[in-house]
Amino acid sequence: MLSRNPSDCQKFHAPNPKNMPFLPVFPTFSAQSLRPDSLGWTPEATIPKIPSGFGSASRSTPSKSKPNGFEPNFEKNQMNFFLNATLAFVATVTLWTCFAGAQTPQNAKENTNQRVDQDADEQIQLLIEQLGAPSYAQRTEARERLEGYGALALDAIRKATLNPDPEIASQARYLAQSNYLEWTWNYEPFETRKLIEKYKLASNSDKIKHLRELSDLDNNHGVAALCRISCYETSEVHAKLAALELMKKLQPNRIPGTDAQPPANLSFEPKILQALLRNSQIDLSAQVLEATKRSSSSAAKWLQLAYSNPQPWPADVWLGILDEEQRLVENSSPQTNINLFVDFATWLAKQAASQVEGRQTALKIARRIPPLLLAGPPDPEKLTEFANWAIESQLPELVIDQYRQLPKQFPQNSPTLLNYLLAKSFALLNQKELADQIAKLTLERKTFSLDFSKNPTEILDANLPGNAQNPLLFRSATFSFERISLAQELVETGDFAWAEAELRLALEGQEDSPERITILGLHTLTQLLHDQQRDKDAADALERWASRYQNERLFRMQVEDLDLDLASNYHLFRGNQYAQENQPDKAREQFLISIAQSLENVDALIGLARLAGPNETPEQKRQRDSQQERSISMLRNRIDEIERDIRVANLMFQSMEKKRLANFLNTLAWLMINTDSDPREALLMSRRSCSLDPQQSAFQDTLAHCFEKNGQVLQAFKTQLKAIKLEPHQLSLQRALNRFYEKAAKELPPGD
């Protein structure tokens, strides 16, 4: 019978996909060692002989009358027989234990496990040798029995692929590459089993996505599966990637986005933060070490080293592993690739940086990455990703080092974002004047170069040919789209001032255009300003566009198919402005206009609800309740419609429909939790939206607010951490996190 403990299951076998009966291997003892006469006595004098016919008696309760053919004292004899047999068995086991040597229960369990493992290894090795047997029946039986051992046999099978016997090597390769050796146990959560099946059938690129999904499963449900993939995956690249996903769980706790500009004034006491997150980080060391102890794969060795937590941190050992990976990359080995090396090196650099005085070691490790990235034609995406990582890891020198190693012709054609990241690196190194100059030249799309042989104040050379820009180019739709896309990337990195400058330049002279590119730019700009609580600036940016929308019927017809509600948002931002300026009547008027233009703009309804107070008249309350009921009813109807569509939709459209459903569920939950509706129903809806689309920060933010309204402040804080990890630099998420932190800290027991 399979154990309920995953680590115990790995000692024995995985389920057999062919339902072949599996005979587990148990520790065996020699007959001589258990013979009673070997202990100096014989049982014949103690155990009475069984009367003839006794073995055929029924299992039913025996009659108390005298059985036919039995002695009158049969019942007494029967009782003596069982008593003497029991005493003899106890005496045998006791004496055998004494002769075997006194052991503690823990030692006995360890010895038993060792004997089980040793016997299993011997059986597996015998079966591998039988793969080369001359008889086809023997080879087939050996292969099927190896399949019965499941993942337990994979390490030995992988070694057998190099066996000098071609038949054994061929059969071992077949087993190693087949899907018969299961990695799924029946007791694992359904979501885990589903992801493993997807992983097995996926392409190489999609497998990486499924590994991350396994790592992100709640309650660490994917850890056991990642351990098995690390140990037994035939592709070493994917085995190492699975190990890296587990190793990333060892990164120290960090609240992302606390360095955003402008700052959100996040301040966390380390002891209080540790108390709040006490149950969030579960120590996985015992589980990972137990699951990987039998494997000799490189990925398993990484995990054993990482999770054994040796002190001091073995920098030399890790650098040796990194050297080997780099050698494999340079030799184009199938055991690794550049992407894997970069992931491993960045993880290792982060670990080094977390050690005392480990920053220089981290720099030494990470400086190996740019030369590999630039070994072929420069890949802008990978270079930008590395620069972002270096800044996030507080190692801005790496961005400058990367720039130095770029081909001379590439910096002038590199992505504009890379130049902004270079400017940010100089700013972090306290060279703000140089950073501002680079940012200004980048905004104007002028070329520049850096001469590091000069003084720090003179290394920038902007007097390069090709700096004159065509004025018409700045007004083209393509150029505007490039600026808006770049601004969205700058928002994600927290560089709000540079993002705003790019957006305003993209919109210059066309703030009231009905073109899609203008609407997209205005939406991005106003949301950026709103997140910084600059609602007046957001409304001013929409003033000209909203005026045309209100006064020109043809203009409204041109933009009515666009679902961004700029006109409704204009009145929402004006309402927020008047509410901040303590002008409730003007604010209420603007909120009502916003609701009239879009009933789905629930933020206007929420703004109206926040104006409610002792000065609210009965008519104003009736009007507010009416608008709220209409909006809730409309949202419920939309949810019902989408659910009906999902039931009849083609499979290829169901994913899109589920995302729409998640959006409406989140919108309704957000409205309900910020008004006088049932907070428990809002929590249920928000949970459902997060289950349908868990990678949306807005959905996690709504769920956190629902937890707060239902009195679960600690859960609200932990959920808000998930939201801010998805969008670290969104200031509204940071403000909410700060509020949840303060509330949760007050509820901690006095001893914490």
C-alpha positions in Angstrom: 0.0 0.0 0.0 1.4 3.4 -0.9 2.3 5.8 1.9 0.5 9.1 2.2 3.9 10.8 2.6 5.5 11.8 -0.7 9.0 11.3 0.7 8.1 7.8 1.8 6.7 7.0 -1.6 10.0 7.9 -3.2 11.6 5.2 -1.2 9.5 2.5 -2.8 7.9 3.1 -6.2 5.7 5.2 -8.3 2.3 3.9 -9.4 2.5 1.5 -12.4 0.7 3.0 -15.4 0.1 -0.4 -16.8 -1.5 -1.6 -13.5 1.1 -4.3 -13.2 1.1 -5.8 -9.7 4.1 -4.5 -7.9 5.9 -6.7 -5.3 7.6 -4.4 -2.8 11.0 -5.3 -1.6 11.1 -5.8 2.2 14.1 -6.6 4.4 14.8 -10.3 4.6 16.3 -12.4 7.3 17.9 -15.8 7.0 16.0 -18.8 8.1 18.9 -19.9 10.3 18.9 -16.6 12.2 15.2 -17.1 13.1 15.2 -20.8 14.0 14.3 -21.3 17.6 16.7 -24.1 18.0 19.5 -21.8 17.1 18.7 -19.9 20.3 19.2 -23.0 22.5 15.7 -24.3 23.0 13.0 -26.0 21.0 9.3 -25.1 20.9 8.0 -28.7 20.8 7.6 -28.9 24.5 5.8 -25.6 24.7 3.5 -25.6 21.7 0.9 -28.4 21.7 0.2 -30.3 18.5 -2.8 -29.1 16.5 -5.7 -31.7 16.7 -6.6 -33.3 13.4 -9.3 -31.4 11.6 -8.7 -28.2 13.4 -7.7 -26.3 10.4 -11.0 -27.0 8.6 -13.1 -25.4 11.3 -15.5 -22.6 10.3 -14.8 -18.8 11.0 -18.2 -18.6 12.8 -18.4 -18.6 16.6 -17.8 -22.1 17.8 -20.5 -23.9 19.6 -20.1 -24.3 23.3 -21.2 -27.9 23.1 -18.6 -30.7 22.9 -17.3 -31.0 19.3 -17.5 -34.4 17.7 -14.3 -36.3 17.9 -12.6 -33.9 20.2 -11.4 -34.4 23.7 -13.7 -33.1 26.5 -11.1 -30.4 27.5 -10.8 -29.1 23.9 -11.7 -25.5 24.8 -9.0 -25.5 27.5 -6.5 -27.1 25.1 -7.4 -24.5 22.4 -6.8 -21.7 24.8 -3.5 -23.1 25.9 -2.5 -23.6 22.3 -3.0 -19.9 21.4 -1.4 -18.7 24.7 1.6 -20.9 24.2 2.0 -20.0 20.6 1.8 -16.3 21.4 4.4 -16.7 24.2 6.7 -18.6 21.9 6.5 -15.9 19.2 7.2 -13.1 21.7 10.1 -15.0 23.1 11.5 -15.6 19.7 11.3 -12.0 18.6 12.7 -10.8 22.0 15.7 -13.1 21.9 16.3 -12.3 18.3 16.3 -8.6 19.1 18.7 -9.1 21.9 21.1 -11.1 19.7 20.7 -8.5 17.0 21.8 -5.8 19.4 19.9 -3.1 21.3 18.7 -0.3 19.0 16.7 2.9 19.5 13.5 3.1 17.5 15.0 5.8 15.3 18.1 3.8 14.6 16.0 0.7 13.9 13.9 2.7 11.4 17.0 4.1 9.7 18.5 0.7 9.4 15.3 -0.7 8.0 15.1 2.1 5.4 18.7 1.5 4.5 18.1 -2.3 4.0 15.0 -1.5 1.9 17.0 0.9 -0.3 19.9 -1.5 -0.6 17.6 -4.4 -1.6 15.7 -2.2 -4.0 19.0 -1.1 -5.6 20.1 -4.7 -5.9 16.8 -5.8 -7.5 16.9 -2.9 -10.0 20.5 -3.7 -11.0 19.6 -7.4 -11.5 16.6 -6.4 -13.7 18.9 -4.0 -15.7 21.2 -6.9 -16.4 18.2 -9.0 -17.5 17.5 -6.4 -20.2 20.3 -8.1 -22.1 19.0 -11.6 -21.6 18.9 -13.9 -24.6 15.2 -14.6 -24.0 12.7 -12.1 -25.3 10.3 -13.1 -22.4 13.0 -12.4 -19.8 13.8 -9.0 -21.4 10.1 -8.0 -21.5 9.5 -9.1 -17.9 12.6 -7.2 -16.7 11.4 -4.0 -18.6 7.9 -4.2 -17.1 9.2 -4.8 -13.6 11.5 -1.8 -14.0 8.5 0.2 -15.0 6.9 -1.0 -11.8 9.7 0.6 -9.8 8.9 3.9 -11.5 11.0 6.9 -10.7 13.0 4.9 -8.2 14.8 3.1 -11.1 15.3 6.1 -13.3 18.8 7.0 -12.1 20.1 3.4 -12.6 18.3 3.3 -16.0 20.0 6.5 -17.1 23.4 5.1 -16.2 22.5 1.9 -18.1 22.1 3.9 -21.4 26.0 3.9 -21.5 26.2 0.1 -20.8 28.7 -1.6 -23.2 26.1 -4.3 -23.9 24.1 -2.7 -26.9 20.9 -4.5 -26.0 20.9 -3.2 -22.4 21.8 0.3 -23.6 19.0 0.2 -26.2 16.4 -1.0 -23.7 17.5 1.5 -21.1 17.2 4.4 -23.6 13.7 3.2 -24.5 12.7 3.2 -20.8 14.4 6.5 -20.1 12.6 8.3 -22.9 9.2 6.6 -22.4 6.3 8.0 -20.4 5.8 4.7 -18.5 7.8 5.9 -15.5 5.2 8.1 -13.8 6.0 11.2 -11.8 2.4 11.5 -10.5 0.9 10.0 -7.4 -2.8 9.6 -7.1 -3.0 11.5 -3.8 -1.4 14.6 -5.2 -3.8 17.6 -5.7 -5.6 17.7 -9.0 -4.0 20.9 -10.1 -0.5 19.4 -9.6 -1.3 16.3 -11.6 -2.8 18.3 -14.4 0.3 20.5 -14.7 2.6 17.5 -14.7 0.6 16.0 -17.6 0.8 19.3 -19.4 4.5 19.4 -18.8 5.1 16.0 -20.3 3.2 16.8 -23.5 4.5 20.4 -23.9 7.2 21.7 -26.2 10.5 22.7 -24.7 9.6 26.3 -24.5 6.2 25.6 -22.9 7.8 23.2 -20.4 9.6 26.2 -18.8 6.2 27.9 -18.3 4.7 24.8 -16.6 7.7 24.5 -14.3 7.0 28.1 -13.1 3.4 27.3 -12.7 4.3 24.3 -10.5 6.5 26.5 -8.4 3.7 29.1 -8.0 1.1 26.6 -6.7 -0.3 27.5 -3.3 0.9 25.7 -0.2 4.0 24.4 -2.1 1.9 21.7 -3.8 4.3 21.6 -6.7 7.5 21.0 -4.7 7.4 17.2 -4.8 6.8 17.2 -8.6 9.7 19.7 -9.1 11.9 17.4 -7.0 11.1 14.4 -9.1 11.7 16.3 -12.4 15.0 17.5 -11.0 16.0 14.0 -10.2 14.6 12.0 -13.1 14.0 14.2 -16.1 15.9 12.8 -19.1 16.6 16.4 -20.4 19.3 17.8 -18.1 18.3 21.3 -19.2 14.8 21.0 -17.9 15.9 19.1 -14.8 18.2 22.0 -13.9 15.5 24.5 -14.6 13.2 22.6 -12.2 15.9 22.7 -9.6 16.3 26.5 -10.1 12.6 27.0 -9.5 13.1 25.3 -6.1 16.3 27.1 -5.4 14.6 30.5 -6.0 12.4 29.7 -2.9 15.5 30.2 -0.8 15.8 33.9 -1.8 15.4 36.1 1.3 12.1 37.8 2.0 11.9 41.2 0.3 9.1 43.6 -0.2 9.4 44.7 -3.9 8.8 48.2 -5.1 9.9 50.0 -2.0 12.4 52.1 -4.0 9.7 53.5 -6.3 9.7 57.2 -7.2 8.0 59.0 -5.8 8.4 56.9 -2.7 5.4 55.3 -1.1 6.9 55.8 2.4 6.9 52.1 3.0 8.7 51.3 6.3 8.6 47.8 7.8 10.1 46.8 11.1 12.1 43.6 10.4 10.9 41.8 13.6 7.2 42.7 12.9 7.6 41.7 9.2 9.1 38.4 10.3 6.2 37.7 12.7 3.6 38.6 10.0 5.3 36.3 7.5 6.1 33.5 9.9 3.8 30.9 8.3 4.3 32.2 4.8 7.7 30.7 4.3 7.7 27.0 5.1 11.1 25.3 5.5 11.3 22.8 2.6 14.8 21.6 3.4 13.8 18.2 4.9 11.4 17.4 2.0 13.8 18.4 -0.7 16.8 16.6 0.8 14.8 13.4 1.3 13.4 13.5 -2.2 16.8 14.0 -3.9 19.1 11.8 -1.8 18.9 8.8 -4.1 19.6 10.8 -7.3 23.0 11.4 -8.8 21.8 14.0 -11.4 23.5 17.4 -11.5 20.2 19.1 -10.7 19.7 17.0 -7.6 23.2 17.8 -6.5 22.4 21.5 -6.8 19.4 21.1 -4.6 21.3 19.0 -2.0 23.9 21.7 -1.8 21.5 24.6 -1.7 19.1 23.1 0.9 21.7 21.6 3.2 22.5 25.2 4.2 26.2 24.7 4.9 28.0 27.3 7.0 29.9 29.3 5.9 28.3 29.7 2.5 30.4 27.5 0.1 31.3 30.2 -2.5 34.2 28.1 -3.9 31.9 25.1 -4.5 29.3 27.2 -6.2 31.9 28.9 -8.4 33.2 25.5 -9.4 29.7 24.5 -10.5 29.4 27.8 -12.4 32.7 27.1 -14.1 31.5 23.7 -15.3 28.2 25.2 -16.6 30.2 27.8 -18.5 32.4 25.2 -20.0 29.3 23.2 -21.2 27.9 26.4 -22.8 31.1 27.2 -24.6 31.2 23.6 -25.9 27.5 23.8 -27.1 26.7 20.8 -24.8 23.0 19.6 -24.8 23.3 19.5 -21.0 22.9 23.3 -20.7 22.3 26.4 -22.7 22.8 30.2 -22.5 19.4 30.9 -21.0 19.9 28.3 -18.3 23.4 29.6 -17.5 22.1 33.2 -17.2 19.3 32.0 -14.8 21.8 30.0 -12.7 24.3 32.8 -12.6 21.7 35.5 -11.6 20.4 33.2 -8.8 23.9 32.6 -7.6 24.8 36.3 -7.7 21.7 37.1 -5.6 22.7 34.4 -3.1 26.2 35.8 -2.9 24.9 39.4 -2.4 22.8 38.3 0.6 26.0 37.0 2.4 28.0 39.3 4.6 30.5 41.2 2.4 29.4 39.2 -0.6 28.7 42.1 -3.0 32.1 41.7 -4.7 31.5 38.0 -5.2 28.1 38.8 -6.7 29.6 41.2 -9.1 32.3 38.7 -10.0 29.7 36.1 -10.8 27.3 38.3 -12.7 30.1 39.8 -14.9 30.3 36.5 -16.7 26.9 37.0 -18.2 27.3 39.9 -20.7 30.1 38.2 -22.7 27.9 35.2 -23.3 24.9 37.3 -24.2 27.1 39.2 -26.7 28.8 36.1 -28.1 26.5 36.2 -31.1 24.3 39.0 -32.6 23.1 41.2 -29.6 19.6 40.2 -28.4 18.0 43.4 -27.2 15.4 41.6 -25.1 18.0 39.6 -23.2 20.3 42.6 -22.7 17.3 44.6 -21.4 16.3 41.8 -19.1 19.8 41.5 -17.7 20.0 45.3 -17.1 16.6 45.3 -15.3 17.8 42.4 -13.1 21.1 44.2 -12.3 19.2 47.3 -11.1 16.7 45.3 -9.1 19.5 43.4 -7.5 21.2 46.8 -6.6 24.2 46.0 -8.8 24.0 48.9 -11.3 27.7 48.6 -12.2 26.7 45.6 -14.3 24.6 47.8 -16.6 27.6 50.0 -17.3 29.9 47.0 -17.8 27.4 45.6 -20.3 27.4 48.9 -22.2 31.2 48.9 -22.4 31.1 45.5 -24.0 28.5 46.3 -26.6 29.7 46.4 -30.2 30.5 50.0 -31.2 27.7 50.1 -33.8 25.0 48.6 -31.5 24.5 51.3 -28.8 23.2 53.7 -31.5 20.6 51.1 -32.6 19.9 49.6 -29.2 16.4 49.8 -27.6 15.7 53.2 -26.1 14.8 51.5 -22.8 18.4 50.2 -22.5 19.6 53.9 -22.6 17.1 54.8 -19.9 18.4 51.9 -17.8 21.9 53.1 -18.3 20.9 56.5 -17.0 19.2 54.9 -14.0 22.4 53.0 -13.2 24.4 56.3 -13.1 21.7 57.8 -10.9 22.0 54.9 -8.5 25.8 55.4 -8.4 25.3 59.0 -7.4 26.1 60.5 -10.8 22.8 62.3 -11.2 24.0 65.0 -13.6 25.3 62.4 -16.0 22.1 60.4 -15.6 19.9 63.5 -16.4 22.0 64.2 -19.5 21.6 60.7 -20.9 17.9 60.7 -20.1 17.5 64.1 -21.9 19.4 62.8 -25.0 17.4 59.6 -25.0 14.1 61.6 -24.8 15.2 63.6 -27.8 16.4 60.4 -29.6 19.9 61.7 -30.0 22.9 59.5 -30.3 25.7 59.6 -27.8 28.7 57.6 -26.7 30.6 57.2 -23.4 34.4 57.5 -23.2 35.3 55.9 -19.9 39.0 57.0 -20.3 37.9 60.6 -19.4 36.8 62.1 -16.1 33.3 61.1 -14.9 31.9 64.5 -15.8 33.3 64.4 -19.4 32.7 60.8 -20.5 29.5 61.7 -22.3 29.9 62.7 -26.0 26.8 63.9 -27.7 28.5 65.6 -30.6 27.9 62.7 -32.9 26.6 62.8 -36.5 23.1 61.8 -37.0 21.7 63.8 -34.1 19.4 66.0 -36.3 15.9 64.6 -36.2 13.2 65.0 -38.8 10.4 67.1 -37.2 7.8 65.1 -39.2 9.1 61.9 -37.7 8.1 63.1 -34.2 4.5 63.5 -35.3 4.1 60.1 -37.1 1.8 57.5 -35.6 4.6 54.9 -35.6 6.8 57.2 -33.6 4.0 58.0 -31.2 3.2 54.3 -30.7 6.9 53.6 -30.0 7.0 56.3 -27.3 3.7 55.1 -25.7 5.0 51.5 -25.6 8.3 52.7 -24.1 6.4 54.7 -21.5 4.4 51.6 -20.4 7.8 49.8 -19.9 9.1 52.7 -17.9 6.0 52.6 -15.7 6.7 48.9 -15.0 10.3 49.8 -13.9 9.0 52.7 -11.7 10.5 55.5 -13.8 7.4 57.6 -13.7 8.9 61.0 -14.6 10.6 59.6 -17.8 7.4 57.8 -18.7 5.3 61.0 -18.3 7.8 62.9 -20.5 7.6 60.3 -23.3 3.8 60.3 -23.2 3.4 64.1 -23.3 5.9 64.3 -26.2 3.9 61.5 -28.1 0.6 63.4 -27.5 2.0 66.8 -28.3 -0.3 68.6 -30.8 -2.8 65.7 -31.0 -4.4 65.7 -27.5 -7.9 65.9 -29.0 -7.5 63.5 -31.8 -10.0 60.6 -32.3 -7.2 58.3 -33.4 -6.6 55.1 -31.5 -3.0 55.9 -30.8 -4.1 59.2 -29.1 -6.8 57.4 -27.0 -4.2 54.8 -25.9 -1.7 57.5 -25.0 -4.2 59.5 -23.0 -5.4 56.4 -21.2 -1.8 55.5 -20.2 -1.0 59.0 -19.1 -4.1 59.6 -17.0 -3.8 56.3 -15.3 -0.2 57.1 -14.4 -1.2 60.5 -13.0 -4.2 59.0 -11.1 -2.0 56.4 -9.5 0.2 59.2 -8.2 -3.0 60.9 -6.8 -2.6 63.7 -9.3 -6.3 63.7 -10.4 -6.3 67.4 -11.4 -3.4 66.8 -13.8 -5.2 63.8 -15.2 -8.4 65.7 -15.8 -6.4 68.6 -17.4 -4.8 66.2 -19.8 -8.2 65.0 -20.9 -9.8 68.4 -21.0 -9.6 69.0 -24.8 -10.5 65.5 -25.7 -13.5 65.4 -23.4 -14.7 68.8 -24.7 -14.8 67.5 -28.3 -16.6 64.3 -27.1 -19.3 66.3 -25.4 -19.9 68.9 -28.2 -19.3 67.0 -31.5 -21.6 64.2 -32.4 -19.4 63.0 -35.3 -16.4 62.8 -32.8 -18.5 60.6 -30.5 -19.4 58.3 -33.4 -15.7 57.9 -34.3 -14.6 56.8 -30.8 -17.7 54.9 -29.5 -16.3 51.5 -30.4 -13.3 52.0 -28.2 -13.8 50.6 -24.7 -11.6 52.9 -22.6 -14.2 55.3 -21.2 -12.1 58.4 -21.5 -15.1 60.7 -21.2 -16.4 59.0 -18.1 -12.9 59.0 -16.6 -12.5 62.7 -17.2 -15.5 63.4 -14.9 -14.2 60.8 -12.4 -10.9 62.6 -12.1 -12.6 66.0 -11.8 -14.8 64.5 -9.1 -11.7 63.2 -7.3 -10.1 66.6 -7.6 -13.1 68.4 -6.0 -13.3 65.8 -3.3 -9.6 66.4 -2.4 -10.3 70.1 -2.4 -13.2 69.6 0.0 -15.9 70.7 -2.5 -18.4 67.8 -2.1 -21.2 69.3 -4.2 -19.0 69.8 -7.2 -17.6 66.3 -6.7 -21.0 64.7 -6.5 -22.1 66.4 -9.7 -19.0 65.2 -11.6 -19.4 61.6 -10.2 -23.1 61.5 -11.4 -22.1 62.7 -14.9 -19.4 60.0 -15.0 -21.9 57.3 -14.0 -24.4 58.5 -16.6 -21.7 58.1 -19.3 -20.6 54.6 -18.2 -22.5 52.6 -15.6 -19.5 50.2 -15.5 -17.3 52.9 -14.1 -17.6 51.7 -10.6 -14.9 54.0 -9.2 -17.3 56.9 -9.8 -20.0 55.0 -7.7 -17.4 54.4 -5.0 -16.4 58.1 -5.0 -20.1 59.0 -4.6 -20.4 56.6 -1.7 -17.3 58.1 0.0 -19.0 61.5 -0.1 -21.9 60.1 2.0 -22.0 61.5 5.5 -24.2 63.4 8.0 -24.7 66.2 5.4 -26.1 63.8 2.7 -29.8 64.6 2.1 -32.4 61.8 1.8 -32.7 62.6 -1.9 -29.0 62.3 -2.5 -29.0 59.0 -0.6 -31.9 57.7 -2.7 -30.2 58.7 -5.9 -26.9 57.1 -4.8 -28.7 53.8 -3.8 -30.6 53.7 -7.1 -27.4 54.2 -9.2 -25.7 51.5 -7.1 -28.5 49.0 -7.5 -28.6 49.6 -11.3 -24.9 49.0 -11.6 -24.9 45.8 -9.5 -27.8 44.5 -11.5 -26.1 45.2 -14.8 -22.9 43.5 -13.6 -24.8 40.4 -12.4 -26.5 40.2 -15.8 -23.2 40.4 -17.6 -21.7 37.7 -15.4 -24.7 35.4 -16.1 -24.4 36.0 -19.9 -20.7 35.2 -20.0 -21.3 32.0 -17.9 -23.9 30.9 -20.5 -21.5 31.7 -23.3 -18.7 29.7 -21.7 -20.9 26.6 -21.5 -21.5 26.7 -25.3 -18.3 28.3 -26.5 -15.7 26.5 -28.5 -12.7 25.3 -26.5 -10.4 27.8 -28.2 -12.5 30.7 -27.0 -13.2 29.5 -23.5 -9.9 30.9 -22.1 -10.8 34.4 -23.4 -14.3 34.2 -22.0 -13.0 33.1 -18.6 -10.8 36.2 -18.5 -13.8 38.4 -19.3 -15.8 36.6 -16.5 -12.9 37.2 -14.1 -12.9 40.9 -15.0 -16.6 41.4 -14.3 -16.4 39.3 -11.1 -13.6 41.5 -9.9 -15.4 44.7 -10.9 -18.5 43.7 -9.0 -16.5 42.6 -5.9 -14.6 45.9 -5.9 -17.9 47.8 -6.0 -19.5 45.8 -3.3 -16.5 45.9 -0.9 -16.3 49.7 -1.2 -20.0 50.3 -0.6 -22.6 49.0 1.8 -23.0 45.5 0.2 -22.5 42.1 1.7 -18.7 41.7 2.3 -18.9 37.9 2.4 -20.4 37.7 -1.1 -17.8 40.1 -2.4 -15.1 37.9 -0.9 -16.5 34.8 -2.7 -16.6 36.7 -6.0 -13.1 38.0 -5.6 -11.8 34.5 -4.8 -13.4 33.2 -8.0 -11.9 36.0 -10.1 -8.4 35.2 -8.7 -8.8 31.5 -9.4 -9.8 32.3 -13.0 -6.9 34.7 -13.6 -4.4 34.7 -10.7 -1.8 36.8 -12.5 -3.7 40.1 -12.4 -2.5 42.4 -9.7 -5.8 44.3 -9.6 -7.6 41.0 -8.8 -5.3 40.2 -5.9 -5.6 43.8 -4.7 -9.4 43.4 -4.6 -9.1 40.1 -2.8 -6.9 41.8 -0.2 -9.5 44.5 0.4 -12.2 41.9 0.7 -10.2 40.1 3.4 -9.7 43.4 5.2 -13.5 44.2 5.1 -14.2 40.7 6.5 -11.8 41.2 9.4 -9.0 39.1 8.1 -6.2 41.7 8.2 -3.3 39.3 8.2 -4.6 37.5 5.2 -5.2 40.9 3.5 -1.5 41.8 4.1 -0.3 38.5 2.7 -2.6 38.7 -0.4 -1.5 42.3 -1.1 2.1 41.0 -1.2 1.1 38.7 -4.1 -0.4 41.8 -5.8 2.7 43.9 -5.4 5.0 41.2 -6.6 3.0 41.3 -9.9 3.3 45.1 -10.2 6.0 46.2 -7.8 6.0 49.9 -8.7 2.2 50.6 -8.6 1.8 53.2 -5.9 -1.8 52.4 -5.1 -0.8 48.8 -4.3 2.0 50.0 -2.0 -0.3 52.4 -0.1 -2.7 49.6 0.5 0.1 47.3 1.6 1.3 49.9 4.1 -2.2 50.2 5.6 -2.7 46.4 5.9 0.8 46.2 7.5 -0.1 48.8 10.1 -3.4 47.1 10.9 -1.9 43.6 11.0 1.0 44.7 13.3 -1.5 46.0 15.9 -3.2 42.5 16.0 0.0 40.6 16.7 0.2 39.0 20.2 2.2 41.0 22.8 5.1 38.4 22.7 5.7 38.7 19.0 
